[in-house]
Amino acid sequence: MFYAKVIGKTYSNFKHPALEGIGIKIIQKVNIETGESEDDISLALDPLGVSIGEYIGYEVSTEATWAFEDKLVPSDTTITAIIDSKDIGR
């Protein structure tokens, strides 16, 4: 799982039928230890309904499709968790 911040959302009139009802958010990878944003910005399917500004966990590749259980959804990046807080012990 990777850590990122939701920085925007998209609007789409036409998309694959399996994506009906699933939002597409713009996410920016964040270093979980320092909290600094990294250059990596991408799109992610959002089955959870997250808001802009929230920190999230996301999966990529084959694992990105697991969030949809029995439904075949074409996804390479999917938001799988909303991160409420973090505690990194040193």
C-alpha positions as CSV (number, residue, x, y, z in Angstrom):
1,M,0.0,0.0,0.0
2,F,1.2,3.5,-0.8
3,Y,0.5,6.8,0.9
4,A,-0.9,9.9,-0.9
5,K,-3.0,13.0,-0.6
6,V,-6.1,13.6,-2.7
7,I,-5.5,16.9,-4.5
8,G,-8.4,17.0,-7.0
9,K,-11.2,15.2,-8.8
10,T,-12.1,14.5,-12.4
11,Y,-15.4,14.8,-14.3
12,S,-16.1,12.3,-17.0
13,N,-19.2,12.0,-19.3
14,F,-17.9,8.8,-21.0
15,K,-16.1,5.9,-19.3
16,H,-16.0,2.2,-19.3
17,P,-19.3,0.7,-18.2
18,A,-17.6,-1.1,-15.2
19,L,-16.6,2.4,-13.9
20,E,-20.2,3.7,-13.5
21,G,-20.7,5.2,-10.1
22,I,-16.9,5.1,-9.3
23,G,-15.2,8.5,-8.9
24,I,-11.7,9.2,-10.3
25,K,-9.5,11.3,-8.0
26,I,-6.2,13.1,-8.6
27,I,-3.7,12.0,-6.0
28,Q,-0.1,13.1,-5.1
29,K,2.2,10.7,-3.4
30,V,3.5,11.8,0.0
31,N,6.5,10.6,2.0
32,I,4.9,9.1,5.0
33,E,7.9,9.8,7.3
34,T,8.4,13.5,6.4
35,G,4.9,14.4,5.2
36,E,6.5,16.1,2.1
37,S,4.7,15.8,-1.3
38,E,6.6,14.0,-4.0
39,D,6.5,14.7,-7.7
40,D,4.4,11.6,-8.5
41,I,0.8,12.7,-9.4
42,S,-1.7,10.3,-10.8
43,L,-5.3,9.3,-11.2
44,A,-6.9,6.7,-8.9
45,L,-10.4,5.1,-8.8
46,D,-12.3,6.0,-5.7
47,P,-14.7,3.4,-4.5
48,L,-14.7,5.0,-1.0
49,G,-15.9,8.5,-1.8
50,V,-12.9,10.4,-0.3
51,S,-12.7,14.2,-0.3
52,I,-10.1,16.6,-1.6
53,G,-7.4,17.1,1.1
54,E,-7.7,13.7,2.7
55,Y,-4.7,11.3,3.1
56,I,-5.3,7.9,1.6
57,G,-3.7,4.5,1.1
58,Y,-3.8,3.2,-2.4
59,E,-2.9,0.0,-4.3
60,V,-1.4,-0.3,-7.8
61,S,-1.3,-3.0,-10.5
62,T,-3.2,-6.3,-9.9
63,E,-3.9,-5.4,-6.3
64,A,-5.8,-2.3,-7.4
65,T,-8.6,-4.5,-8.8
66,W,-9.0,-6.4,-5.5
67,A,-11.0,-3.6,-4.0
68,F,-13.9,-4.4,-6.3
69,E,-14.3,-8.1,-5.2
70,D,-16.5,-9.9,-7.7
71,K,-16.7,-7.0,-10.2
72,L,-14.2,-6.8,-13.1
73,V,-13.0,-3.2,-13.1
74,P,-10.2,-2.0,-15.3
75,S,-7.9,-0.2,-12.8
76,D,-4.2,0.3,-12.3
77,T,-4.6,2.5,-9.2
78,T,-7.3,2.3,-6.6
79,I,-7.9,4.1,-3.3
80,T,-8.3,1.4,-0.6
81,A,-8.1,3.3,2.7
82,I,-8.7,6.7,4.3
83,I,-5.8,7.5,6.6
84,D,-7.1,9.2,9.8
85,S,-3.8,9.5,11.6
86,K,-0.3,8.0,11.6
87,D,2.2,7.3,14.4
88,I,5.8,6.5,13.4
89,G,7.8,5.4,16.4
90,R,11.5,6.1,16.4
